[in-house]
Amino acid sequence: MRGKKEKGELRKLAAGAKARLKSGYWTAVKQERELARQKALEEGKPSQLIDEFYKNKHTREIKATINSVNNSDEILYKKVCEILDKNEDIINPVKSLIDQEKYEKMDFVSRQRYLLMLMSKYSELKERYYKEKQFLKNC
């Protein structure tokens, strides 16, 4: 038997899916992907790259609406994009990603773990940023 919380989460997911269907989200996604695929074929580029890009993009968007962990990754990604879009040589980019309130409340070991996690996320998100930027530049 499912608990009330589990049913509530399932209903939220179902409501989100229904809202995407009603708003024409998937129709717009399909049109956008088809236009990008046609443009790539006209330029002689493989359409598999387009498909992979849009698959990853929409998977991230949907996961971000489902749970807060992925949503926090997307918020962090936006911060990383802002840092990298400035085209400045930033000495300590991780410092600008730190949640100061959260950091102040942590003990020494937790702070170290948090910083290592942020450094890892920054590297991962920076790589994603450059891949997406290169992809959009080539399309």
Residue pairs with C-beta under 8 A, 6 or more apart in sequence:
2 10
13 66
16 65
16 66
20 26
29 54
29 58
32 54
33 50
33 51
33 54
36 50
36 53
36 54
36 139
37 47
37 50
37 51
39 139
40 46
40 47
40 49
40 50
40 139
41 47
45 138
45 139
49 135
50 139
53 132
53 135
60 70
60 74
63 70
64 70
64 71
64 73
64 74
65 71
73 121
73 125
76 97
76 121
76 125
77 125
77 128
77 129
79 96
79 97
80 93
80 97
80 122
80 125
80 126
80 129
81 129
83 90
83 93
83 96
84 126
84 129
90 96
93 122
94 115
94 118
94 119
94 122
97 118
97 121
97 122
98 114
98 115
98 118
102 114
103 111
103 114
106 114
